[in-house]
Amino acid sequence: MPSFRRTAGARTDPRGPLVFDTRVLDHRPGSARVETSTVPAPADLHTGMAWIPQGAELDLEVRLEFVTEGVLATATVTAPVAGECARCLEPVSQTLRVRCQELFGYEQNGGDTSEGGYSLDRDLLDLEPALRDALVLALPLAPRCQEDCPGLCAECGVRLAQAGPGHHHGPDLDPRWAALRQLTMQHSPDGPPVPGIGEENGRGRP
């Protein structure tokens, strides 16, 4: 899937909740720093029938390590996931824990270090694009309210978990004709009963 990377020429806002100032490092190979924080989830973190609500609290631990090519960022994030059960459409609430590791290289000639890669903006490291990619890829495409959710009744749409094991329909019941069938079972006030669907009407035709 496409990444949300910073376009060439765009400047990073140092006040962003997922922006880190790499000047805290000694800029010597092996120099590292670990930071923990709680940040709001960015918008549009969704896929299939699951999503991370915008503004939800993300528990984040980030390790920044200075290497020859740039800064290696290793992040572990815990995020709340909302969604709908793929079988019965009931609300689903889960917790997602994701670890991602990306190298942020130095800019060259005012652009990104390589096509499709991540780069530093001067001394600033914007973790949001890499974290966004990792979270969206980890979201379940078909979440379930429980692993053995039986889903919905194919005939009437009731949740089978609530209906119980004894729930069933007669072999000839078509729910599309249920209301009309009830009407045909009623007696006409001035004559014999109205024939049911599929019954002979006395003229040799149904």
C-alpha positions as protocol buffer text, in pm:
chain_id: "A"
residue {
  index: 1
  type: MET
  ca { x: 0 y: 0 z: 0 }
}
residue {
  index: 2
  type: PRO
  ca { x: 124 y: 355 z: -58 }
}
residue {
  index: 3
  type: SER
  ca { x: 312 y: 532 z: 219 }
}
residue {
  index: 4
  type: PHE
  ca { x: 235 y: 880 z: 348 }
}
residue {
  index: 5
  type: ARG
  ca { x: 584 y: 1026 z: 312 }
}
residue {
  index: 6
  type: ARG
  ca { x: 687 y: 1387 z: 323 }
}
residue {
  index: 7
  type: THR
  ca { x: 701 y: 1540 z: -22 }
}
residue {
  index: 8
  type: ALA
  ca { x: 1010 y: 1721 z: -139 }
}
residue {
  index: 9
  type: GLY
  ca { x: 1012 y: 2085 z: -34 }
}
residue {
  index: 10
  type: ALA
  ca { x: 759 y: 2040 z: 246 }
}
residue {
  index: 11
  type: ARG
  ca { x: 884 y: 2147 z: 587 }
}
residue {
  index: 12
  type: THR
  ca { x: 826 y: 1948 z: 905 }
}
residue {
  index: 13
  type: ASP
  ca { x: 639 y: 2118 z: 1186 }
}
residue {
  index: 14
  type: PRO
  ca { x: 859 y: 2079 z: 1496 }
}
residue {
  index: 15
  type: ARG
  ca { x: 548 y: 2100 z: 1716 }
}
residue {
  index: 16
  type: GLY
  ca { x: 398 y: 1783 z: 1570 }
}
residue {
  index: 17
  type: PRO
  ca { x: 326 y: 1513 z: 1832 }
}
residue {
  index: 18
  type: LEU
  ca { x: 520 y: 1255 z: 1629 }
}
residue {
  index: 19
  type: VAL
  ca { x: 813 y: 1481 z: 1541 }
}
residue {
  index: 20
  type: PHE
  ca { x: 1144 y: 1423 z: 1723 }
}
residue {
  index: 21
  type: ASP
  ca { x: 1448 y: 1648 z: 1739 }
}
residue {
  index: 22
  type: THR
  ca { x: 1757 y: 1435 z: 1671 }
}
residue {
  index: 23
  type: ARG
  ca { x: 1988 y: 1695 z: 1822 }
}
residue {
  index: 24
  type: VAL
  ca { x: 1938 y: 1510 z: 2151 }
}
residue {
  index: 25
  type: LEU
  ca { x: 2177 y: 1249 z: 2009 }
}
residue {
  index: 26
  type: ASP
  ca { x: 2553 y: 1288 z: 2023 }
}
residue {
  index: 27
  type: HIS
  ca { x: 2579 y: 1221 z: 1650 }
}
residue {
  index: 28
  type: ARG
  ca { x: 2827 y: 947 z: 1716 }
}
residue {
  index: 29
  type: PRO
  ca { x: 2760 y: 594 z: 1583 }
}
residue {
  index: 30
  type: GLY
  ca { x: 2581 y: 401 z: 1855 }
}
residue {
  index: 31
  type: SER
  ca { x: 2447 y: 708 z: 2033 }
}
residue {
  index: 32
  type: ALA
  ca { x: 2087 y: 634 z: 2131 }
}
residue {
  index: 33
  type: ARG
  ca { x: 1795 y: 777 z: 2325 }
}
residue {
  index: 34
  type: VAL
  ca { x: 1460 y: 628 z: 2430 }
}
residue {
  index: 35
  type: GLU
  ca { x: 1148 y: 841 z: 2466 }
}
residue {
  index: 36
  type: THR
  ca { x: 800 y: 746 z: 2583 }
}
residue {
  index: 37
  type: SER
  ca { x: 485 y: 948 z: 2533 }
}
residue {
  index: 38
  type: THR
  ca { x: 111 y: 937 z: 2474 }
}
residue {
  index: 39
  type: VAL
  ca { x: 7 y: 1101 z: 2148 }
}
residue {
  index: 40
  type: PRO
  ca { x: -325 y: 1147 z: 1963 }
}
residue {
  index: 41
  type: ALA
  ca { x: -388 y: 916 z: 1669 }
}
residue {
  index: 42
  type: PRO
  ca { x: -375 y: 1085 z: 1329 }
}
residue {
  index: 43
  type: ALA
  ca { x: -674 y: 1076 z: 1094 }
}
residue {
  index: 44
  type: ASP
  ca { x: -758 y: 809 z: 836 }
}
residue {
  index: 45
  type: LEU
  ca { x: -616 y: 503 z: 1010 }
}
residue {
  index: 46
  type: HIS
  ca { x: -860 y: 247 z: 875 }
}
residue {
  index: 47
  type: THR
  ca { x: -890 y: -57 z: 653 }
}
residue {
  index: 48
  type: GLY
  ca { x: -1167 y: -308 z: 587 }
}
residue {
  index: 49
  type: MET
  ca { x: -1402 y: -310 z: 887 }
}
residue {
  index: 50
  type: ALA
  ca { x: -1155 y: -183 z: 1150 }
}
residue {
  index: 51
  type: TRP
  ca { x: -1008 y: 155 z: 1233 }
}
residue {
  index: 52
  type: ILE
  ca { x: -822 y: 354 z: 1496 }
}
residue {
  index: 53
  type: PRO
  ca { x: -1039 y: 651 z: 1599 }
}
residue {
  index: 54
  type: GLN
  ca { x: -887 y: 988 z: 1522 }
}
residue {
  index: 55
  type: GLY
  ca { x: -750 y: 1147 z: 1839 }
}
residue {
  index: 56
  type: ALA
  ca { x: -743 y: 819 z: 2034 }
}
residue {
  index: 57
  type: GLU
  ca { x: -450 y: 784 z: 2273 }
}
residue {
  index: 58
  type: LEU
  ca { x: -148 y: 600 z: 2134 }
}
residue {
  index: 59
  type: ASP
  ca { x: 105 y: 477 z: 2391 }
}
residue {
  index: 60
  type: LEU
  ca { x: 441 y: 520 z: 2221 }
}
residue {
  index: 61
  type: GLU
  ca { x: 797 y: 415 z: 2297 }
}
residue {
  index: 62
  type: VAL
  ca { x: 1062 y: 532 z: 2050 }
}
residue {
  index: 63
  type: ARG
  ca { x: 1431 y: 450 z: 2039 }
}
residue {
  index: 64
  type: LEU
  ca { x: 1643 y: 681 z: 1824 }
}
residue {
  index: 65
  type: GLU
  ca { x: 1990 y: 562 z: 1734 }
}
residue {
  index: 66
  type: PHE
  ca { x: 2250 y: 753 z: 1536 }
}
residue {
  index: 67
  type: VAL
  ca { x: 2405 y: 549 z: 1253 }
}
residue {
  index: 68
  type: THR
  ca { x: 2630 y: 637 z: 963 }
}
residue {
  index: 69
  type: GLU
  ca { x: 2342 y: 665 z: 714 }
}
residue {
  index: 70
  type: GLY
  ca { x: 2115 y: 869 z: 940 }
}
residue {
  index: 71
  type: VAL
  ca { x: 1894 y: 793 z: 1240 }
}
residue {
  index: 72
  type: LEU
  ca { x: 1741 y: 451 z: 1304 }
}
residue {
  index: 73
  type: ALA
  ca { x: 1400 y: 480 z: 1469 }
}
residue {
  index: 74
  type: THR
  ca { x: 1248 y: 181 z: 1648 }
}
residue {
  index: 75
  type: ALA
  ca { x: 894 y: 241 z: 1771 }
}
residue {
  index: 76
  type: THR
  ca { x: 648 y: 33 z: 1970 }
}
residue {
  index: 77
  type: VAL
  ca { x: 293 y: 162 z: 1980 }
}
residue {
  index: 78
  type: THR
  ca { x: -21 y: 40 z: 2156 }
}
residue {
  index: 79
  type: ALA
  ca { x: -345 y: 160 z: 1999 }
}
residue {
  index: 80
  type: PRO
  ca { x: -719 y: 106 z: 2055 }
}
residue {
  index: 81
  type: VAL
  ca { x: -903 y: -46 z: 1758 }
}
residue {
  index: 82
  type: ALA
  ca { x: -1274 y: -7 z: 1684 }
}
residue {
  index: 83
  type: GLY
  ca { x: -1474 y: -181 z: 1416 }
}
residue {
  index: 84
  type: GLU
  ca { x: -1757 y: -416 z: 1324 }
}
residue {
  index: 85
  type: CYS
  ca { x: -1760 y: -794 z: 1347 }
}
residue {
  index: 86
  type: ALA
  ca { x: -1723 y: -937 z: 997 }
}
residue {
  index: 87
  type: ARG
  ca { x: -1977 y: -1209 z: 1079 }
}
residue {
  index: 88
  type: CYS
  ca { x: -2253 y: -1044 z: 1283 }
}
residue {
  index: 89
  type: LEU
  ca { x: -2180 y: -668 z: 1242 }
}
residue {
  index: 90
  type: GLU
  ca { x: -2171 y: -608 z: 1617 }
}
residue {
  index: 91
  type: PRO
  ca { x: -1928 y: -342 z: 1746 }
}
residue {
  index: 92
  type: VAL
  ca { x: -1576 y: -469 z: 1810 }
}
residue {
  index: 93
  type: SER
  ca { x: -1318 y: -318 z: 2046 }
}
residue {
  index: 94
  type: GLN
  ca { x: -960 y: -446 z: 2050 }
}
residue {
  index: 95
  type: THR
  ca { x: -609 y: -335 z: 2140 }
}
residue {
  index: 96
  type: LEU
  ca { x: -332 y: -341 z: 1882 }
}
residue {
  index: 97
  type: ARG
  ca { x: 40 y: -349 z: 1959 }
}
residue {
  index: 98
  type: VAL
  ca { x: 278 y: -281 z: 1671 }
}
residue {
  index: 99
  type: ARG
  ca { x: 654 y: -253 z: 1640 }
}
residue {
  index: 100
  type: CYS
  ca { x: 819 y: -83 z: 1346 }
}
residue {
  index: 101
  type: GLN
  ca { x: 1177 y: 4 z: 1260 }
}
residue {
  index: 102
  type: GLU
  ca { x: 1281 y: 249 z: 989 }
}
residue {
  index: 103
  type: LEU
  ca { x: 1597 y: 428 z: 882 }
}
residue {
  index: 104
  type: PHE
  ca { x: 1565 y: 803 z: 831 }
}
residue {
  index: 105
  type: GLY
  ca { x: 1847 y: 913 z: 604 }
}
residue {
  index: 106
  type: TYR
  ca { x: 1995 y: 1254 z: 545 }
}
residue {
  index: 107
  type: GLU
  ca { x: 1849 y: 1470 z: 271 }
}
residue {
  index: 108
  type: GLN
  ca { x: 2056 y: 1516 z: -42 }
}
residue {
  index: 109
  type: ASN
  ca { x: 2015 y: 1812 z: -276 }
}
residue {
  index: 110
  type: GLY
  ca { x: 1703 y: 1924 z: -93 }
}
residue {
  index: 111
  type: GLY
  ca { x: 1513 y: 1602 z: -161 }
}
residue {
  index: 112
  type: ASP
  ca { x: 1457 y: 1260 z: -15 }
}
residue {
  index: 113
  type: THR
  ca { x: 1752 y: 1024 z: 18 }
}
residue {
  index: 114
  type: SER
  ca { x: 1592 y: 766 z: -211 }
}
residue {
  index: 115
  type: GLU
  ca { x: 1265 y: 708 z: -390 }
}
residue {
  index: 116
  type: GLY
  ca { x: 1008 y: 568 z: -149 }
}
residue {
  index: 117
  type: GLY
  ca { x: 1236 y: 608 z: 155 }
}
residue {
  index: 118
  type: TYR
  ca { x: 1215 y: 814 z: 471 }
}
residue {
  index: 119
  type: SER
  ca { x: 1437 y: 1113 z: 532 }
}
residue {
  index: 120
  type: LEU
  ca { x: 1523 y: 1362 z: 802 }
}
residue {
  index: 121
  type: ASP
  ca { x: 1420 y: 1723 z: 764 }
}
residue {
  index: 122
  type: ARG
  ca { x: 1739 y: 1889 z: 884 }
}
residue {
  index: 123
  type: ASP
  ca { x: 1749 y: 1769 z: 1248 }
}
residue {
  index: 124
  type: LEU
  ca { x: 1380 y: 1675 z: 1265 }
}
residue {
  index: 125
  type: LEU
  ca { x: 1245 y: 1321 z: 1235 }
}
residue {
  index: 126
  type: ASP
  ca { x: 875 y: 1290 z: 1151 }
}
residue {
  index: 127
  type: LEU
  ca { x: 767 y: 944 z: 1264 }
}
residue {
  index: 128
  type: GLU
  ca { x: 404 y: 977 z: 1149 }
}
residue {
  index: 129
  type: PRO
  ca { x: 445 y: 836 z: 793 }
}
residue {
  index: 130
  type: ALA
  ca { x: 626 y: 523 z: 910 }
}
residue {
  index: 131
  type: LEU
  ca { x: 394 y: 473 z: 1206 }
}
residue {
  index: 132
  type: ARG
  ca { x: 87 y: 523 z: 989 }
}
residue {
  index: 133
  type: ASP
  ca { x: 204 y: 255 z: 745 }
}
residue {
  index: 134
  type: ALA
  ca { x: 274 y: 8 z: 1026 }
}
residue {
  index: 135
  type: LEU
  ca { x: -61 y: 61 z: 1200 }
}
residue {
  index: 136
  type: VAL
  ca { x: -276 y: 40 z: 888 }
}
residue {
  index: 137
  type: LEU
  ca { x: -101 y: -279 z: 773 }
}
residue {
  index: 138
  type: ALA
  ca { x: -158 y: -436 z: 1115 }
}
residue {
  index: 139
  type: LEU
  ca { x: -532 y: -362 z: 1132 }
}
residue {
  index: 140
  type: PRO
  ca { x: -752 y: -673 z: 1092 }
}
residue {
  index: 141
  type: LEU
  ca { x: -940 y: -682 z: 762 }
}
residue {
  index: 142
  type: ALA
  ca { x: -1221 y: -896 z: 907 }
}
residue {
  index: 143
  type: PRO
  ca { x: -1239 y: -851 z: 1287 }
}
residue {
  index: 144
  type: ARG
  ca { x: -1463 y: -1073 z: 1497 }
}
residue {
  index: 145
  type: CYS
  ca { x: -1649 y: -1006 z: 1821 }
}
residue {
  index: 146
  type: GLN
  ca { x: -1540 y: -1356 z: 1927 }
}
residue {
  index: 147
  type: GLU
  ca { x: -1337 y: -1620 z: 1749 }
}
residue {
  index: 148
  type: ASP
  ca { x: -1628 y: -1863 z: 1710 }
}
residue {
  index: 149
  type: CYS
  ca { x: -1895 y: -1602 z: 1625 }
}
residue {
  index: 150
  type: PRO
  ca { x: -2170 y: -1793 z: 1435 }
}
residue {
  index: 151
  type: GLY
  ca { x: -2277 y: -1482 z: 1243 }
}
residue {
  index: 152
  type: LEU
  ca { x: -2627 y: -1399 z: 1122 }
}
residue {
  index: 153
  type: CYS
  ca { x: -2913 y: -1623 z: 1017 }
}
residue {
  index: 154
  type: ALA
  ca { x: -2920 y: -1638 z: 638 }
}
residue {
  index: 155
  type: GLU
  ca { x: -3301 y: -1652 z: 643 }
}
residue {
  index: 156
  type: CYS
  ca { x: -3408 y: -1378 z: 884 }
}
residue {
  index: 157
  type: GLY
  ca { x: -3084 y: -1194 z: 976 }
}
residue {
  index: 158
  type: VAL
  ca { x: -3103 y: -1251 z: 1353 }
}
residue {
  index: 159
  type: ARG
  ca { x: -2776 y: -1293 z: 1543 }
}
residue {
  index: 160
  type: LEU
  ca { x: -2732 y: -1668 z: 1588 }
}
residue {
  index: 161
  type: ALA
  ca { x: -2541 y: -1615 z: 1914 }
}
residue {
  index: 162
  type: GLN
  ca { x: -2859 y: -1465 z: 2063 }
}
residue {
  index: 163
  type: ALA
  ca { x: -3110 y: -1692 z: 1886 }
}
residue {
  index: 164
  type: GLY
  ca { x: -2956 y: -2008 z: 2028 }
}
residue {
  index: 165
  type: PRO
  ca { x: -2884 y: -2349 z: 1876 }
}
residue {
  index: 166
  type: GLY
  ca { x: -3254 y: -2430 z: 1828 }
}
residue {
  index: 167
  type: HIS
  ca { x: -3311 y: -2146 z: 1584 }
}
residue {
  index: 168
  type: HIS
  ca { x: -3419 y: -2274 z: 1242 }
}
residue {
  index: 169
  type: HIS
  ca { x: -3674 y: -2218 z: 966 }
}
residue {
  index: 170
  type: GLY
  ca { x: -3901 y: -2455 z: 778 }
}
residue {
  index: 171
  type: PRO
  ca { x: -3758 y: -2583 z: 451 }
}
residue {
  index: 172
  type: ASP
  ca { x: -4021 y: -2406 z: 240 }
}
residue {
  index: 173
  type: LEU
  ca { x: -4015 y: -2066 z: 413 }
}
residue {
  index: 174
  type: ASP
  ca { x: -3882 y: -1785 z: 195 }
}
residue {
  index: 175
  type: PRO
  ca { x: -3850 y: -1468 z: 407 }
}
residue {
  index: 176
  type: ARG
  ca { x: -3919 y: -1254 z: 99 }
}
residue {
  index: 177
  type: TRP
  ca { x: -4275 y: -1393 z: 92 }
}
residue {
  index: 178
  type: ALA
  ca { x: -4333 y: -1420 z: 468 }
}
residue {
  index: 179
  type: ALA
  ca { x: -4567 y: -1118 z: 497 }
}
residue {
  index: 180
  type: LEU
  ca { x: -4769 y: -1219 z: 190 }
}
residue {
  index: 181
  type: ARG
  ca { x: -4795 y: -1578 z: 314 }
}
residue {
  index: 182
  type: GLN
  ca { x: -4953 y: -1457 z: 638 }
}
residue {
  index: 183
  type: LEU
  ca { x: -5215 y: -1266 z: 441 }
}
residue {
  index: 184
  type: THR
  ca { x: -5303 y: -1565 z: 224 }
}
residue {
  index: 185
  type: MET
  ca { x: -5362 y: -1777 z: 534 }
}
residue {
  index: 186
  type: GLN
  ca { x: -5642 y: -1547 z: 647 }
}
residue {
  index: 187
  type: HIS
  ca { x: -6006 y: -1628 z: 547 }
}
residue {
  index: 188
  type: SER
  ca { x: -6192 y: -1399 z: 315 }
}
residue {
  index: 189
  type: PRO
  ca { x: -6500 y: -1250 z: 494 }
}
residue {
  index: 190
  type: ASP
  ca { x: -6736 y: -1337 z: 203 }
}
residue {
  index: 191
  type: GLY
  ca { x: -6602 y: -1666 z: 79 }
}
residue {
  index: 192
  type: PRO
  ca { x: -6359 y: -1952 z: 117 }
}
residue {
  index: 193
  type: PRO
  ca { x: -6001 y: -1903 z: 228 }
}
residue {
  index: 194
  type: VAL
  ca { x: -5771 y: -1721 z: -8 }
}
residue {
  index: 195
  type: PRO
  ca { x: -5538 y: -1981 z: -167 }
}
residue {
  index: 196
  type: GLY
  ca { x: -5181 y: -1982 z: -49 }
}
residue {
  index: 197
  type: ILE
  ca { x: -4882 y: -1912 z: -269 }
}
residue {
  index: 198
  type: GLY
  ca { x: -4821 y: -2204 z: -502 }
}
residue {
  index: 199
  type: GLU
  ca { x: -5168 y: -2360 z: -440 }
}
residue {
  index: 200
  type: GLU
  ca { x: -5425 y: -2428 z: -709 }
}
residue {
  index: 201
  type: ASN
  ca { x: -5683 y: -2150 z: -749 }
}
residue {
  index: 202
  type: GLY
  ca { x: -5955 y: -2377 z: -887 }
}
residue {
  index: 203
  type: ARG
  ca { x: -5884 y: -2291 z: -1250 }
}
residue {
  index: 204
  type: GLY
  ca { x: -5594 y: -2526 z: -1297 }
}
residue {
  index: 205
  type: ARG
  ca { x: -5329 y: -2258 z: -1255 }
}
residue {
  index: 206
  type: PRO
  ca { x: -5135 y: -2140 z: -948 }
}
